[in-house]
Amino acid sequence: MGSLSAADDKKTIAAMIALQSRTWLGVPVRKIPPDLMALQEVIYETKPDIIIETGTFWGGSGLFMAGILESLGKGRIISIDLVAKRNRHPRMVCLGGNSTSTEILERVRSLIKPSDRVMVDLDSAHNLEHVRKELELYGPLVTPGNYLIVEDTNVGDPAEAVSEFLGANPQFIVDKSREKFSTFFPGGWLRRAGSACS
């Protein structure tokens, strides 16, 4: 991937500043509204039992997803950040540590039952090696028909990691239908082949 132009850098910086002023139920959320809309569509359609979120940050995204699960009457969010954040909803479990560490992965696996339908949303460190490692570790946890969402593929390294991952994992396909309007995750809505609902 080539580097961004100065104009792209300015657009990205302006977008990031705008994102810092968005909230969900008073908690900052760093997603644009079209991505939030697509995210709720995915959750409603696939009805996962577990959503694994890497990169809790302020916790607005986790709170948003927990609210969707609450309206469905099922499911939990496992949200991971370097420092454990406050659980903002009864359906939310926050873990502190590196998402690619053995300890965190073991804790995540211990919270998943064999019958659970699992979705993953990757939004922690965006450097190539970290995204590669998260895809390698968390991709296998996604159950058939559910999604592996890689955020911020609009900026370099995450997009490159997704391209490499797709080359080695044909069971995942890019779902362009999630990019109806604007998205910060172009090519990052990956659906695992199969049926999500039993």
Phi, psi and omega in degrees: 000137176280167179281161180285149176286168178299322179295319177296319177302315180296319178296318180295316179297316179299319179295320180294321177297316179297322180297327183291345180264357179273143178224158170236116183052040177084358181253129180305138178227128185257058174223149177278152183308319179297327177289324175296319179297314179297322179297316179293327176297315180299314181296315181296317184288323185262340178048059180293152174276329181227133169242121176262123179242123173259135182092066181298317185053246180280335179103000181296321180294316178298318178297319177301310181294322178298322178295322177296314178298320178301318180294334176276346180076023181198164171097161178220153173255130169252109185250129187241133173215163182305322176242129182302132178261169179290134172293120185261001183202148179300338179269010185244132174240121181257131179244141178253127179150175179286127183300339181261004180283152178299319182299313181294316180299320177297319179295318179299310181301325181291341180267358182252127176274154180303330182273355183290140170270127190239133173242150180230138177233110183264117182209043177258231180299139186253019177277156188305311183296320181291316180295318175305312183294318178297317178300317179297319184277321187263338177305314180295342180281341181288128182273158181308137179084353180260177189249147168243106184259126177249112184278158175061037174286359175282355178230098167048260192304315178301322179294320179295318179297320178297315180301315178297315181299315181296326178297330182258354185225075184294351177289347177254137176232149177285128178260092181293343180295343179277358181251044185298322184242245177257151177211147171266003182239046182300127182074006184257002177267092186257122179255133176279134181302146179119183182259132182280322186258136179255000000 
